Amino acid sequence: MTLFAAIGKAQGLDATEAAILATDLALAQTGRHKISLAIIAASHDYPVDQVVNGVAGLLSDTPLLGFSTPAQLTAEGIHHRSIVVALIVGDQLQAESGWWEELNDNGYTEYLQSLTMSDPEIRGLLVAADNLSCKTLGSLHNTPNGSFSLGGCLAGGEISGEDTYQIGGRSYGSNGIAAAALRGRLSLGIGASHGWEPLGIYLRVTQAEDLLIKTLDGRRACEAYAEVFGYAARDWTYPPLNHLVRLYPFGIEIDNNGKPGSTNLHIHAPRRVEADGSLRMDSRIPQGKTAHLMVSSIDNCVAAARDAAARAVHTLGEAKPVLALVFADIAWQMQLQAQPGVEVSAIQEVIGEGVPIIGGYTFGQLVSTPDGELDLLNQHIQVILIGNPEEKPDLSPN
């Protein structure tokens, strides 16, 4: 059985030319083999139509799955204003992909239902979704239970804006959901971890509305941050602090079957501080919840990257990894500015330096839980390994 992946990367002022070059570089490694799926990680600065036209022009009817990101990740490290194309070749692998806009999100749910009800051969679902749409996230939570694995991201862009996009099939846009279904002979291993820990300070969410937290302990959210970190409340409503707030997420206590004193925390990250001092979040936090303020470090992130990779290797089982998808929260880009790309090196220590990598920084990670539900993660790094079940992994030390 043939199953492998090839990576091409290119930069340029013209998005179409960069997309063509990246695709051509990957094609040069595939020979005459049929390509089952193309995965695209592209700078949000590039117009999405030009990205799609450049890639699709060389790939005929090959299914596409893509997402925007402020920086792109490969086995070589971190890249800016680039287009990365991964081509997956498999003679016993089939893929199909599509994109559904927010106003037609029922189509996505119906698609998933058809997969789980009539297609027992499906092995995995890869998803790229809009980053701030409550309605879109609601559609994702309608994902029906199935025997397949699910992983993905909320597409990324500049933290100060909302200029993200997704690509599925030959369709694309913002405010939607792109998904690719994988079936046939392959294995999928998914692992996620984060490097954030409680600071020892907790606050009560006293006023919240949709994705906004307006008050903490009865004060404006910016005033609560000002008291903890020592900057004036007004400063938190302007750059750079209104964006750096992403580095200080909340750990929300999860009910541990009614047992008191649970320390199990689910991370919810703020996107920015609004002009009125409220926090715009990536997901809702109900009023009355206790929020533990959390912090991280480079060492913690490196350890988390290794842990996510190890979890992915474990769930991949006795299969040889042929491609790694890496979705790191945009907070990682901020946290690791002094050592860019160190998370890639940490992942390679676990999966091996010969495994191609494609990925980028995103506004969240999507994963299916053991009971079949969908979970939206913040502050995590997610590693998705596509593996060949007919070849054994190389377990020799790097």
N, C-alpha and C positions, 0 to 999 in steps of 0.2 A: 504494500500500500504506500502511495506517495502522499506525504503531507509535510509541507514546509512553508516558510514565509520569507518574503524579500522586502527590504526597506529602501525607499528613495527619499532624499531630502534636498530641497532647493530653496534659494532666496532670490528676491528680485523686486524691482519696483512694480512690475506688471504681474498681476496675480495669475493670469492665464499662462504666461510664459513660465512662471515658477512652477505651476501645477503640471504643465506638460513635462518640464525637465525632471521633476521629482518622480512622476509616473514612469517616464522613460528609463530613469536610472533603476527603478525597481523591476521593470520589464526585462531589462538586460540580464537579470539574474534568474528569470523564470524559464528561459528557453522556450520550448514549444508546448509546455504544460498549460492546461486549461486553468484559468484563475477562477476561484469560487467566490471570493469576496475581496473588495478593496476597502480599507479603513483609512480615513483621512483625518489628520490633526492639523488644523490650519490657523494661522494668526487671525484674530478678530479684525485686524486692520484691513484684511483683504476682502473685497466684495465676494459674497458667497456664490453669485452666479458665475463669476469668472473662474473661481476655484473648481466648480462642478464642470463647467465647459472644458477646462483644460484637462481634467482627469478623465472625464467620460469620453472625450474625443479619441483617446487611445485605447479604451477598454471595451468598446462595443457595448454588449448588453450585460456586462459584469455588474452585479449589485454593489451599491456604494453605501457606506455608513460613515458619517463624518460629524465633527464638532469643532467649534471655535475655542480658542484658548489664548491667553496673553503670552504664553511661552510654551514651546514644544519640547518634548522629551524623547530622546533616543538613547541607544546604548552609548553614544558618544557624550551624552550629558544634556545640557539645557541649551535651547536655541531661541532666538527672537526673530520675529517677522519672517517666519519660514512656513513652508508647507511640507508635511511629512506624509508619505503614502506607503501603506503596508499592503502587499498583495499576498493573499493566502491561496496556496495551491493545494488541492486535494482531489484525487481521482475518486474518492468515496465520500466526499464532503459536498453538500448542497447548501446553498444559502439563498435567502430572499430578504429584501429590505423595503422599507417604505417610510414616508413621512406624513404625519397627520397634523394639520393646523389646529389651534386651540378651539376654534369655533366648530370643528368637526371631530372633537375628541371621542365621540361615540364610535367612530370608525376604528380607532386604536383598540378600544375595549372589545369590540366585536372581533377584531383580528386576533387578539390574544385568546379569546374564548374558542375561536375556531381551531387555533393551534393545539390547545390543551384537550379539546374534545375529539378531534378527528386526526391528530397527527402524533402517534406515539413515538415516532422516530426523532422528534425534536430533542436536541441535546442541550441547547443553550439559547438564551436571548440576550443580546447586547443592546443597550438603550442609551440614547443621548436626548435629553429633554431641555425645555426652556428653564431658565434659572429663577424666575420670580413670580411665576403664575400659579396662584392658588388653584385655579380650575384645572390646569394641566397636571399639577401634583395630585389633585383629586382623581383624575383619570388613571394615573399610575397606580394609585391605591386600589383601583378596581381590577388590577391584575389578578386573574384567577389562579388558584393553586394548581401546580403542575409538578411533574417529576423532573423538569429541567432546571438548570441553574440560570440565574439572572444577575447581571451586573451592568453597571453603567455610570453615567454622570449627569450632572446639570452643566450644560455647556458654559465655558468660561469666557471672560473678557476683562476689560479694565474694571477695577472695583468701583470706580467713580461713576460708571455708566451701566447700561443694560444692553449693550450692543453685542449680543451673542447670536449664534445660529446653529442649526442642526441640518444634516444632510441624510436622506434616506431614499434609496433607489435613485431616481433622477429628479426627485422633488427635494425642496429645501425651503428654509425660511426661519424666522424667529417665532416665539410663542407657540411652539409645537413640540411634537415628540417624533424622534426617529428611532427605528428599531430594526434589528437584523436577526432573523431566526436561523440557527445553525442545526443541521440534521445530518445524519450519516455516521461515519466512523471517525469519531474524535472524542477527546476527553477535555473537560473544563475544570480548572481549579481556581477558586476565588478566595482571596484573603484580604482583610482590611484591619487597620490598626491606627491608633493616634498617639501622639506624644504629649498630650496635655494632661495636667494634673491639678487638683484643687489647690487654690492659694490659701485656703483656710478662712475665706471671707464669703459669707452667703447673704443674699438679699431676697426680699419677698417681692414678687411681681404683683403690684397693687393696681395697675391699670394697663390693660392691653386691648388692642383692637386690630383684628386681622393679623397682618405681619408686623405691626408696630407695638413696641413696649413703650408706654408713655411715662409711667412712674415706677420707681423701685423704692420700697419702704416709704411710700408717700411723697417722694421727691422726684423731680424730673430725672430721667435716666442719666443725662450728662452730669448732673450734680452728684449722683452716686459715684460715677467714675472719677469725678474731680476729687472727691473726698479720699478715694482709695489711692489714686496715683499722683495727686499733688498739683495737677494743672488746673487752671481756672475752668469753670463749667463752660464758659463761652468758647474757650479754645477747642473744646471737644466738638464743636459744631463746624469747624473749619479744617481744611487740610493742614498738616497731614494727619492730625489726630482723629478726625472723623472717619478716616479709612483704616488707620492702624488699630481701631477698636476691634477689627477682625481677629487680632491676635489674642484677645481676651474674651473668650466665649463663656457661655453659661453651661454648667452641668446641672441638668434638671433631675431631681430625684425620681426614680421609677418605683412604683408600688411593687414591693417584693412580696406578693401574695398576702398583703395586709400586715406583714410583719413590720414593727416599728424600727427606726434606726437604720434603714437600709442605706448602704453607701453606693448602690448601683446607680450610676449617672449616665444620662443620655445627653450628648453635647448638642447645643443649639448656638449657632454663631451669628453675630450681628453683621450685616452687610456694611452699614455706615450709621453715623449719627446724623439725623435730619436737622434742618435749621431750627426747629422748635425744641431741640434737645432730646427727642425720642429716638429710640433705636429701631432701625428697619432690620428685621430678621429674615432668615431664609425659610423658616417654618414657624408655625404658630406656637406660642407658649400661653396656656390659659392663665387667667388671673388667679392669684392665690398660690401659685407654685413657688417652691423655694429654689432659687438659682444660686449655685455655687460658682464663684468666679474662678476661672482656670487660666493657667499659664503654661508655657512650654520652653524648651531650649533646643539647641542644635543636637546635643547628645541624645535627648529624648526622641527627637524626630528620626535620627539615624537608627536608634533601637527599634522604633515603631516600623520603619521601612523594612528592616530585617524580619520583624515579626510578621508583617503582612505577607512578605514573600514566602516565609516558612509555612504560613497557613495555606497559601495558594498551592505550594508544592505538596503539602499533606493531602489536600482535597483533590489534587490532580491524580494521586495514586501512582500506580506503576506505569506511568506514561511519560514519554519524552517530551518536554516542553519545546514547542517550535516558534511560539510568539508570546510576548508579554505585553499586555495593555496596562498602562499605569495612569491612574487618575488621582492626582494629589490635590488636596484643597488649596485654594489660592493663598491661604494663610501660610502654607509651607513655602511659597515663593518669597513671602515677606520674611519669614523666620530664618531662611537659609541664604539670605543675600550675601553674607560674608563668605559662604562656602557653597556657591551654586553648583547643583548637580550632585551633591554628596548623597542624596537619597537614591540616585540611580546606581552609584557605586555600591551602596549598601544592599540593594536588591540583587545586583550581580554577584555579590559574595555568596548569595543563597542559591540562585537559579543557574549560575554559570555565565561567564562572559560571552559565550557564543550564541546566546539566545537573543534574537532581534527584539527591540523594545520600541513601542510607539505609545505616546501619551501626552499629557499636558496638565495644566492647572485648571481646576474647575470650581464651581460654586457649591458642589456637593457630590456625594457618591451614592449610588443606588445599589442595593443588594437584597436578595431574597433571604428571609430568615428561615431557620430550620422548620418552622410550622407553616411555611408557604406564603407568609405575608411579605410585603415590601417595606423596606426601611430606608429612610433618607438620612444619610450621615453627613455631618459637618466635621471639619478639622481632621479627617482621616486621609490616609493614603490607601488606595485599593489596587491590588495586583490581580489581574485576570490572566491566567495561563491557558493557552490552547495547546493541547498535547496530542501526540500520536500514540494511541493505545497499543500499537503493535511494535513499538520500540521502547526499550528500557532507558530510563534517564541515566546520565553519566554522574555517578555519585562520588567520583574521585575529587579530592580537594583541589580548589582553584589555585 
